Amino acid sequence: MIKRIAILGDFNPIYSTHHALNNSLREVIKRFDEDIQFDWISTDIFNFKIAFNQLYCGLWIAPGSPYKDMKNVIDTITYVRQNNIPTFGNCGGFQHMIIEYARNICGIFNADHEETNPESKELLISKLSCSLIEKEELLTIVNKDSILFDIIRKENLLGKYFCSYGVNEKYISILKDNGLKLTAISEDGQVRAFEIEDHPFFLGTLFQPALTSTNNHPNPLIVEFVRRSIARK
């Protein structure tokens, strides 16, 4: 039986990051004996109730915001979080997972993104002081009791980006107090990865693991996400 994983995002052929994501998946598939299929589905037509009841065993929230339908992305994230569906979000995916968590777990009902709603009074995602477009950083895993550390098995990892927005520092304590596990930081202490407890795989990274995935060495975060997705009954 084919194991299907949905990629929630608005594929754009001019985005090198989208091609990098696809290339990484072609290599990761070779690591498994299962018949695995990935389907890009636009944010404005994705139906999460049908998708996960009938077709898909996991969700990758792709980079490339602003999305065509931000509300549908947020609603989908709520669904997969509440229903224990393996979920991996990078860049824009990471950002919207933070917004969803802030709105529905932290009670910050107007949590928003500066890129799409700069006038909001609750900008959980704000413009970085220094753009990370086509940049890379050496990151530190600060929580060894995490899925991230279990996968990487060392304290540092390289993160590559195509991004200009990140977590607004003024909300970090609220997110942590409400159970969000911040797992990796930059050299200047900025949040670059998170996950939540009691979920098979709900992991967000501001960096894009596909950008450090190669033919001979597929990124281990992608491999583990696929492994956990296809293991879901």
Secondary structure, DSSP 8 states (H G I E B T S, - for coil): --EEEEEES---TT-HHHHHHHHHHHHHHTT-SS-EEEEEE-TTT--HHHIIIIIEEEEEE-S--S-S-HHHHHHHHHHHHHTT--EEEETHHHHHHHHHHHHHTS--TT-EETTT-TT-S-EEEEE-SS--TT-EEEEEE--SSSHHHHHH-SSEEEEE---SEEE-GGGHHHHHHTT-EEEEE-TT--EEEEE-SSSS-EEEESS-GGGG--SSS--HHHHHHHHHHHH--
